[in-house]
Amino acid sequence: MKQILLPLAVLTVVFACNAFADEGNEGAWGDQGDGTYINPILPGDFSDPDVIRVGSDFYLITSSFQYSPGMAVLHSKDLVNWQYIGHAIPNIAKIEPHLNWDNKMDRYNRGVYAGSLRYHDGKFWMYFTEEDAGLFVTTADKPEGPWSDVQLVSDIKNMDDPCPFWDDDGKAYLIMSSPGKKWYTHLYNMAPDGLSIDLSSDRPLDPDQTSEGNKIYKFNGEYYVFHNQCEFRNRNRRGMMMRSKSIEGPWEKRVVLENTPGKNDLEPNQGGLIDTEKGDWWFITHQGTGRWEGRASDLLPVQWIDGWPILGTPDPTGAGNITWHAKKPIDGFPIAVPQSDDEFNGPNLGLQWEWNYEPRADKWSLSERPGFLRLHAFTPGAPGDFFKAANTLTQRVMGYTGGEIVVKADVSGMADGQTAGVCAYWKPVALLGVVQKDGVRTIELKNDQAVTEGPVLTGNDVWLKLIIDDQASCTFAYSTDGTTFTPIGDSFKFGWANYRGTRFGLYCWNDNADAGQIDFDYFHYTYNGPQNKQGAQKSAN
C-alpha cells in the first residue's frame, strides 16, 4: 500500500500534547507569529476537509457543493497557513446536468462535497459523490492541476463521503456512507486501477447508524476507519475511530473526539489524519454546527494512546476535545492566508472565486476589456430571483472578527431591466448595486426584500462598500468618487442555510432581456486575520 500517512514506529507512545489552556475561539485566528496558532486555521466555509502530505508539502480539499469550479485545493508548508492552488473539477456540469446554469438551479444542498484526497502510484486521486449521479474520481500529476475529466466509478445513488484505500497486497477498497441506506458505513471492493467498485461486495463496517465523514488508513499492519457519528436524540456528533487487524474485521471502536456540552467547540465533525516529516500527528476537522461564517476548519494535535489516535485535548473520559491554542506543527514559514482580492488584470480569475453553478461561458470575460471583469446580463430562471440568476461569482467569508469589501465598477454599458453589483447572502440576501429603468441608473440596496433607493447616477463609475463587524452584521455604503462614501439602508445580519455560511459575490442579470453589461475594475476584501509578532493584522491583500 502506498499511503501518504507513513507508518509510525511505535504507536503506543504518548506524544507530548502541544496544547495550551482552552481559551475559546474569540479574537484572532490562525498563525499568531510567536510559534503558536489559534483555531480555527481556516475561519470560513472550509467544510469537509481532507488532508494529505507529499514530502514536505500538505494539500487540503474542501467542499464546493453547487459552485464551479468544484472542490477547492489548498496548499500549506506547516498545516496552519493555507492558500488556494486550484480546483479539482473545472466544469461541474460534466457531473450532473442540474449543476449547469441553464437548468433549474435547485441543488443548493447537493453537488460536490465531502470528497477524499489521496496520493497513490505517483498521482493525486480525488473521489467524491454526487447523490443523484453516482461516485466519481479525478486524477492529476500535480495538485494544482490540470485534473482529468471526472470519471464515473459507479452510478450508485444516495451515497456520500467516499474514501479509497490501496492495501499492501495490491487489493483496493472504498468506503462510503449511505444516506439512502440508514447511514451506515459500507466497505466495497475496488478495482486496483481505482476506476470501478464491486457493488455486490457491499458490507457494513459499523453496526451503529448515523455514520459519515469516512476515512480509512493503515498503520503498522492495523486498519483504522474514522467517521463521525450523530446521536439524533441530542444532535451531538462524536468522532469515532475503528481499528482491526483485518480489513474484514472484527472491529474495535472508541470515541476519539467529543463534543463536550457547554464548550464552545461547535461540534467537531469530518476531517483527516496526517503526520509531519518528523513524526508528529495532527487532525484537521471542520466545526459541524453552522454559524454565519460557515463550517470553519480546526487543526488538532493528536496523541497516540494504546494504539488509538486521540484528537485534540484529552478529557477525563479519554476522548479528545477541541484544542483552541497550540504550538505550530512546523516553524519557519511566514503567515499566509487564502487569497481574496482581485484586480482582474490577468487572463484568469483569482483562485478564490467560484461561480454559483456552472456559468454561461459566453456571458463573462476578462479579455473583452483588459483589466476588468465583464459580466453580460441575461434573464434569470425566475424574474428577480437571485438564486435563479446565473453567472454570480462568489467567494467565502473569511473570519468572524470583521472586515471590509470595496468594489469599483463601470456601469456605462448597462441596459433597461438590468441590476448588478455586490452581494452578501444565504438567508437573507443583500444586494447593493445599480438598477436601470427607462434609461435612468439608480443606486439601490435590496436587503431581505426591503428596498432602499439611493441617488440617480450621472457618471459611469461607482464604488460599493460592505462593512462587516464582529457581530455578524454588515452595513452598506456607496461612492461616486472613490473617496467619500455615503451609508445606505439598514444593517444586514449574516446567516446560515443549506449547510453553508454567508458568501460574498458579484451579480448581474436582466429581468427583461439578454442585454447590458457591467465592468468590475477590482474587488478588495480586507479582513482581520492572523497577527504577526508586532500585533499588526494580516489581511489577504
Secondary structure, 3 states (H helix, E strand, C coil): CCCCCCCCCCCCCCCCCCECCCCCCCCCCEECCCCEEECCCECCCCCCCEEEEECCEEEEEECCECEECEEEEEEECCCCCCEEEEEEECCHHHCCHHHECCCCCCCCCCCEEEEEEEEECCEEEEEEEECCCEEEEEEECCCCCCCCCCEEEECCCCCEEEEEEECCCCCEEEEEECHHHCCCEEEEEECCCCCCEEEEEEEECCCCCCEEEEEEEEECCEEEEEEEEEECCCCEEEEEEEEECCCCCCCEEEEEECCCCCCCCCCEEEEEEEECCCCCEEEEEEECCCCCCCCCEEEEEEEEECCEEEECEECCCCCEECCCEEECCCCCCCCCCCCCCECCCCCCCCCCCEEECECCHHHEECCCCCCCEEEECCCCCCCCCHHHCCCCEEEECCCCCCEEEEEEEECCCCCCCEEEEEEEECCCEEEEEEEEECCEEEEEEEECCEEEEEEECCCCEEEEEEEECCCCEEEEEEECCCCCCEECCCCEECCCECCECCEEEEEEEECCCCCCEEEEEEEEEEECCCECCCCCECCCC
